[in-house]
Amino acid sequence: MNHLEATKTVAKASASVAIGGTHSHEIDTLGYGYASIDVLFTPFTAAAGASTAAVVLKLQQSDVTGSGQADVGGFVGGTDFTIGSAVTATSSVGYAARFDVDLRGKKRFLTVAATPVSAVGIVTSARLGKGEDGPVSAAEKNVTNAVIG
């Protein structure tokens, strides 16, 4: 079996996040040892002209769903890493970031927080791996179709 076959996907899309608005995606990591989370912004307008794509881009954690989130050290944009520049409408993706997280020692719930510098759509997609029980069916993988070959 390919090690990527036994993973679970958790995704969230926000069609338009306003300036000052925040895309927030909470991910339950129970039973998994590793998470790889992509944060994708749609292209920015030329008027955005930003030297950075987001004013907030970070990962938080909590033992309780919906509350008590605290920043995860090493995963806070502007403090632990530099948030890259926004790309305008000539590109198919305006910005892409990835958080690769070893879940050992982390709390159960991870929350992605992303606040763009200009109104854009944002999608977060998490792939959870090293599961106690490897998902086999499409439903267990949290996808519509699982094609394996």
C-alpha positions as CSV (number, residue, x, y, z in Angstrom):
1,M,0.0,0.0,0.0
2,N,1.1,3.5,-0.8
3,H,1.6,5.5,2.4
4,L,-0.6,8.3,1.0
5,E,-3.5,5.8,0.5
6,A,-4.2,5.6,4.2
7,T,-4.9,9.3,4.7
8,K,-8.0,11.3,5.5
9,T,-8.8,14.7,3.8
10,V,-10.5,17.5,5.6
11,A,-11.2,20.6,3.5
12,K,-13.0,24.0,3.8
13,A,-13.7,26.7,1.3
14,S,-14.7,30.3,1.8
15,A,-15.8,31.8,-1.5
16,S,-14.9,35.3,-0.5
17,V,-13.1,36.5,2.6
18,A,-13.2,40.3,3.0
19,I,-10.4,42.6,4.0
20,G,-10.1,42.2,7.8
21,G,-12.2,39.0,7.6
22,T,-10.7,35.6,8.7
23,H,-11.0,32.2,7.2
24,S,-11.0,29.7,10.1
25,H,-10.8,26.0,9.7
26,E,-10.8,23.6,12.7
27,I,-9.4,20.2,12.1
28,D,-10.0,17.2,14.4
29,T,-6.7,15.2,14.4
30,L,-7.8,12.4,16.7
31,G,-6.2,9.1,15.8
32,Y,-3.6,10.6,13.4
33,G,0.1,11.3,13.8
34,Y,0.8,13.8,11.1
35,A,-1.0,16.6,9.2
36,S,-0.1,18.4,6.0
37,I,-2.3,21.5,5.5
38,D,-2.5,23.6,2.4
39,V,-3.9,27.1,2.5
40,L,-4.8,28.4,-1.0
41,F,-5.8,31.9,-1.8
42,T,-7.5,32.8,-5.2
43,P,-5.6,35.4,-7.3
44,F,-5.5,39.0,-5.9
45,T,-6.6,41.9,-8.0
46,A,-3.8,44.1,-9.4
47,A,-5.1,46.9,-7.1
48,A,-4.1,44.8,-4.1
49,G,-0.5,45.2,-4.9
50,A,0.5,43.7,-1.6
51,S,4.0,42.7,-0.6
52,T,2.4,40.1,1.6
53,A,-0.7,37.9,1.0
54,A,-2.1,37.9,4.5
55,V,-2.0,39.9,7.7
56,V,-2.7,36.7,9.6
57,L,-1.6,33.2,8.7
58,K,-1.2,30.8,11.5
59,L,-2.0,27.5,13.1
60,Q,-3.6,27.2,16.5
61,Q,-4.4,24.3,18.8
62,S,-6.9,23.3,21.5
63,D,-8.1,20.3,23.4
64,V,-11.7,21.5,23.0
65,T,-13.6,22.1,19.8
66,G,-14.5,25.7,19.2
67,S,-12.6,27.3,22.1
68,G,-9.3,27.8,23.9
69,Q,-7.2,28.0,20.7
70,A,-3.5,29.1,21.3
71,D,-0.9,29.7,18.7
72,V,1.4,26.7,17.8
73,G,5.0,27.8,18.1
74,G,6.8,27.7,14.7
75,F,3.5,28.1,12.8
76,V,2.8,31.9,13.2
77,G,3.3,34.1,10.1
78,G,5.2,37.3,10.7
79,T,6.7,35.8,13.9
80,D,8.0,32.3,12.9
81,F,8.1,32.7,9.1
82,T,7.7,35.4,6.5
83,I,4.4,35.4,4.7
84,G,5.0,35.5,0.9
85,S,3.8,38.0,-1.6
86,A,0.3,37.9,-3.2
87,V,0.1,37.0,-6.8
88,T,-2.4,38.9,-9.1
89,A,-5.0,37.6,-11.4
90,T,-2.5,36.5,-14.1
91,S,-1.9,33.4,-11.9
92,S,-4.3,30.5,-11.2
93,V,-3.4,30.6,-7.5
94,G,-2.8,33.9,-5.7
95,Y,-0.9,32.4,-2.8
96,A,-0.2,28.9,-1.4
97,A,1.2,27.9,2.0
98,R,1.7,24.5,3.6
99,F,1.9,23.6,7.2
100,D,3.5,20.2,7.8
101,V,2.8,19.2,11.4
102,D,4.1,16.4,13.5
103,L,1.1,15.9,15.8
104,R,3.0,14.3,18.7
105,G,2.7,16.6,21.6
106,K,0.0,18.7,19.9
107,K,-3.5,19.2,21.2
108,R,-6.4,17.4,19.4
109,F,-7.9,20.3,17.4
110,L,-5.8,22.4,15.0
111,T,-7.2,25.6,13.6
112,V,-6.0,27.4,10.6
113,A,-6.5,31.2,10.7
114,A,-6.0,33.2,7.5
115,T,-6.8,36.9,7.1
116,P,-6.0,38.2,3.5
117,V,-4.9,41.7,2.6
118,S,-7.5,41.9,-0.1
119,A,-10.9,40.2,-0.6
120,V,-10.2,36.7,-2.0
121,G,-11.4,33.1,-1.8
122,I,-9.6,30.8,0.5
123,V,-9.5,27.0,0.6
124,T,-7.8,24.9,3.3
125,S,-7.2,21.3,2.7
126,A,-5.7,19.0,5.3
127,R,-4.3,15.5,4.7
128,L,-4.1,13.5,7.9
129,G,-1.8,10.6,7.9
130,K,-0.1,8.0,10.2
131,G,-3.5,7.0,11.4
132,E,-4.1,4.4,14.1
133,D,-6.6,2.8,11.6
134,G,-5.9,3.6,8.0
135,P,-9.0,4.7,6.1
136,V,-9.8,2.5,3.2
137,S,-13.2,3.6,1.8
138,A,-14.0,6.9,0.2
139,A,-16.3,7.7,3.2
140,E,-13.5,6.9,5.7
141,K,-11.1,9.1,3.7
142,N,-13.7,11.9,3.7
143,V,-13.8,12.2,-0.1
144,T,-16.5,11.6,-2.7
145,N,-14.3,9.2,-4.8
146,A,-11.2,7.2,-3.8
147,V,-9.5,5.7,-6.9
148,I,-6.6,3.5,-6.1
149,G,-4.2,1.9,-8.5
